Amino acid sequence: MRDPAEIARFYDRCSDLMRELLDGLATAPGRPRPFPEIEDAIGWPRRRIASVLGGVFRMRHREFGGRRPYRFHDARHAASGRWEMWMDAGQASAVVTAQRAKPADREAQVDGRVTARR
């Protein structure tokens, strides 16, 4: 995902745990990190990321065509040899903006355009 309005809508529609993960990823844009490092930074137990990603799978596919507001490296392509996640600067900025918005206003303005709530 690249569109800030779509990222804000994802942020509004996902679970509290997924929002917490997105918030954690937004703290280090552009830096791929293995799951355990992200979980440590958030204060989560091991393997919670996998559970949270599984929980958001259906919503992500139904409402967003499978698109994600974050990026992955699988273990074969990651410097650490483990699955890694990160956000680019634009995705992180959209998440920070969504954090600050009231839930009812998260989808409001992006480039002067107002999006409708579902």
C-alpha positions as CSV (number, residue, x, y, z in Angstrom):
1,M,0.0,0.0,0.0
2,R,1.2,3.5,-0.8
3,D,-2.0,5.6,-0.6
4,P,-2.2,7.4,2.8
5,A,-6.0,7.2,2.8
6,E,-5.9,3.5,2.2
7,I,-3.4,3.0,5.0
8,A,-5.5,5.1,7.3
9,R,-8.5,3.0,6.5
10,F,-6.5,-0.2,7.1
11,Y,-5.4,1.3,10.5
12,D,-9.0,2.1,11.4
13,R,-10.3,-1.3,10.4
14,C,-7.7,-3.6,11.9
15,S,-7.5,-5.0,15.5
16,D,-5.8,-3.2,18.4
17,L,-2.9,-5.6,18.2
18,M,-2.4,-5.0,14.5
19,R,-2.4,-1.2,15.2
20,E,0.2,-1.8,17.9
21,L,2.3,-3.7,15.3
22,L,1.9,-0.9,12.7
23,D,2.8,1.7,15.4
24,G,6.0,-0.3,16.2
25,L,7.0,-0.6,12.5
26,A,6.5,3.1,12.0
27,T,9.1,3.9,14.6
28,A,11.9,2.6,12.4
29,P,11.0,3.3,8.7
30,G,13.2,1.9,6.0
31,R,14.9,-0.6,8.4
32,P,14.0,-4.3,7.9
33,R,14.0,-6.1,11.3
34,P,13.4,-9.7,12.1
35,F,10.2,-10.6,13.9
36,P,11.9,-11.2,17.3
37,E,13.5,-7.7,17.3
38,I,10.2,-6.1,16.5
39,E,8.5,-8.1,19.2
40,D,11.1,-7.1,21.7
41,A,10.7,-3.4,20.8
42,I,6.9,-3.6,21.2
43,G,7.2,-5.7,24.4
44,W,5.5,-8.7,22.9
45,P,6.1,-12.4,23.5
46,R,7.7,-14.5,20.7
47,R,5.5,-15.5,17.8
48,R,2.8,-12.9,18.4
49,I,3.5,-11.2,15.1
50,A,2.7,-14.4,13.2
51,S,-0.6,-14.7,15.1
52,V,-1.5,-11.1,14.5
53,L,-0.8,-11.3,10.8
54,G,-2.9,-14.4,10.6
55,G,-5.8,-12.6,12.4
56,V,-5.8,-9.8,9.9
57,F,-5.5,-12.0,6.8
58,R,-9.2,-12.2,5.9
59,M,-9.8,-8.5,6.4
60,R,-6.7,-7.7,4.4
61,H,-7.8,-9.8,1.5
62,R,-11.5,-8.9,1.6
63,E,-11.2,-5.2,1.9
64,F,-7.8,-4.4,0.5
65,G,-7.1,-7.0,-2.2
66,G,-4.3,-8.5,-0.1
67,R,-2.3,-5.3,0.0
68,R,-0.3,-4.5,3.1
69,P,0.8,-1.2,4.7
70,Y,4.2,-2.8,5.5
71,R,6.9,-4.9,3.6
72,F,8.5,-8.3,4.0
73,H,11.7,-10.1,3.3
74,D,11.4,-13.8,3.5
75,A,14.3,-15.7,5.2
76,R,16.0,-16.4,1.9
77,H,16.3,-12.7,1.0
78,A,16.8,-11.2,4.5
79,A,20.2,-10.2,5.8
80,S,19.4,-11.8,9.1
81,G,18.3,-15.1,7.5
82,R,14.9,-14.7,9.2
83,W,11.6,-13.2,8.1
84,E,11.9,-9.4,8.3
85,M,9.3,-6.6,8.2
86,W,9.4,-2.9,7.8
87,M,7.6,0.2,6.4
88,D,8.9,2.7,4.0
89,A,8.9,6.4,5.0
90,G,5.6,7.1,3.3
91,Q,3.8,4.2,4.9
92,A,5.2,5.2,8.3
93,S,4.1,8.8,7.9
94,A,0.6,7.6,7.0
95,V,0.5,5.4,10.1
96,V,1.7,8.3,12.4
97,T,-1.0,10.5,10.9
98,A,-3.6,7.8,11.5
99,Q,-2.4,7.4,15.1
100,R,-3.1,11.1,15.8
101,A,-6.6,11.1,14.1
102,K,-9.7,10.4,16.1
103,P,-11.2,7.0,15.1
104,A,-14.1,8.7,13.3
105,D,-11.7,11.0,11.5
106,R,-9.0,8.6,10.4
107,E,-10.2,8.4,6.9
108,A,-10.9,12.1,6.6
109,Q,-8.6,14.2,4.6
110,V,-5.8,13.2,2.3
111,D,-4.7,15.7,-0.3
112,G,-7.9,17.7,0.3
113,R,-10.0,14.7,-0.6
114,V,-12.5,13.2,1.9
115,T,-13.1,9.5,2.0
116,A,-16.3,7.9,3.2
117,R,-16.4,5.6,6.2
118,R,-17.8,2.1,5.8
